[in-house]
Amino acid sequence: SQKIEQNSEALNIQEGKTATLTCNYTNYSPAYLQWYRQDPGRGPVFLLLIRENEKEKRKERLKVTFDTTLKQSLFHITASQPADSATYLCALGNQGGKLIFGQGTELSVKP
Amino acid sequence: SAVISQKPSRDICQRGTSLTIQCQVDSQVTMMFWYRQQPGQSLTLIATANQGSEATYESGFVIDKFPISRPNLTFSTLTVSNMSPEDSSIYLCSVVLGAGGETQYFGPGTRLLVL
């Protein structure tokens, strides 16, 4: 069956450093991969989408890579800030709009 | 983007009862989804609710337990029927904007505790 795995342990980093989160998947060939941010008590908020034919995408301090051979995406936040502390979810999608979510990685940025 | 509201935001219910959760969107959308997020876990898709057709349920979810209504393009309800403590979870609705849209916009969620 389809499986998505993200860093299970919380990631603690110092302000100003780069945070790198990993998303691995098996038994699936997504047309695209998305990253969402979720704060406690709130619904997920869309951050970035990368398609199967794209290797890298950037948006401000965010960078996503997508390797369909390794079946892996890396999500980077450069110059991290305490306000970046949240849970980050990766999600795989195909035609039809349905998404399959990973369990999320909790990021904590310390000042 | 879309602004999505859900009611109630939270509730505490007795086992055996039912709760209906409302999802309201500020624009007309075709595709709407209902998810469950159990404590410490990720989002699990319950069903896809498209206006004008019956909801499509994912494996492990049935209409008798989670009936869904989609009376128009801005509104949907999810009912959690005959609740048990295992139904304690956060329930979220999401929408996709435009035909072929891929990004989902989520409501704030309904936090349900069943005693």
Chai-1 contact restraints between the chains, C-beta under 6 A:
chainA,res_idxA,chainB,res_idxB,connection_type,confidence,min_distance_angstrom,max_distance_angstrom,comment,restraint_id
A,R42,B,P108,contact,1.0,0.0,6.0,A-B,restraint_1
A,G43,B,L92,contact,1.0,0.0,6.0,A-B,restraint_2
A,G43,B,F106,contact,1.0,0.0,6.0,A-B,restraint_3
A,G43,B,G107,contact,1.0,0.0,6.0,A-B,restraint_4
A,G43,B,P108,contact,1.0,0.0,6.0,A-B,restraint_5
A,G43,B,G109,contact,1.0,0.0,6.0,A-B,restraint_6
A,P44,B,F106,contact,1.0,0.0,6.0,A-B,restraint_7
A,F46,B,T103,contact,1.0,0.0,6.0,A-B,restraint_8
A,G93,B,E102,contact,1.0,0.0,6.0,A-B,restraint_9
A,G97,B,M31,contact,1.0,0.0,6.0,A-B,restraint_10
A,G97,B,V96,contact,1.0,0.0,6.0,A-B,restraint_11
A,F101,B,S42,contact,1.0,0.0,6.0,A-B,restraint_12
A,F101,B,L43,contact,1.0,0.0,6.0,A-B,restraint_13
A,G102,B,S42,contact,1.0,0.0,6.0,A-B,restraint_14
A,Q103,B,S42,contact,1.0,0.0,6.0,A-B,restraint_15
A,G104,B,S42,contact,1.0,0.0,6.0,A-B,restraint_16
